Amino acid sequence: MRTLDLVTQILLIVGGLNWLLVGAFEFDLVAAIFGGQTAPLARLVYILVGLCAIWQIIRLPARLDHTPAVVTAPGSRPGDHRP
C-alpha cells in the first residue's frame, strides 16, 4: 500500500506541476512530450493522474483518522507540561 501511495503522490505532483505550467504559461508539458493532448500516451497520463487523485481521495479519511499515540511519563497526565 505504501508503494501505491508513493506512486500516486508522484503522479499527482507531476499533474499539479503540469497544471501550473498550463495556467501560468499556457504550456502543456504532457502534451508537448507525448505529441498533443489527444495523443494516446498523453491521454493515458491524464487518465492515470485522475485515477491517482481518486485513489488519494479514497485514502484521505484513513489518513485524517490517524492520530499519533501520545506517550506520557509514569505518574503524569496528558496535558501536563513540565520543563
Contacts in CASP RR format, 6 or more apart in sequence:
PFRMAT RR
TARGET T0000
AUTHOR 0000-0000-0000
METHOD contacts of the structure
MODEL  1
MRTLDLVTQILLIVGGLNWLLVGAFEFDLVAAIFGGQTAPLARLVYILVG
LCAIWQIIRLPARLDHTPAVVTAPGSRPGDHRP
4 55 0 8 1.000
5 56 0 8 1.000
5 59 0 8 1.000
7 52 0 8 1.000
8 52 0 8 1.000
8 55 0 8 1.000
8 56 0 8 1.000
9 52 0 8 1.000
9 56 0 8 1.000
11 48 0 8 1.000
11 49 0 8 1.000
11 52 0 8 1.000
12 49 0 8 1.000
12 52 0 8 1.000
12 53 0 8 1.000
12 56 0 8 1.000
14 45 0 8 1.000
14 49 0 8 1.000
15 30 0 8 1.000
15 49 0 8 1.000
17 29 0 8 1.000
18 28 0 8 1.000
18 29 0 8 1.000
18 30 0 8 1.000
18 49 0 8 1.000
21 27 0 8 1.000
21 28 0 8 1.000
21 29 0 8 1.000
22 28 0 8 1.000
28 36 0 8 1.000
28 37 0 8 1.000
30 37 0 8 1.000
30 42 0 8 1.000
30 45 0 8 1.000
30 46 0 8 1.000
31 37 0 8 1.000
31 39 0 8 1.000
31 42 0 8 1.000
33 42 0 8 1.000
34 41 0 8 1.000
34 42 0 8 1.000
34 45 0 8 1.000
35 41 0 8 1.000
35 42 0 8 1.000
36 42 0 8 1.000
37 43 0 8 1.000
37 46 0 8 1.000
70 78 0 8 1.000
72 78 0 8 1.000
72 80 0 8 1.000
76 82 0 8 1.000
END
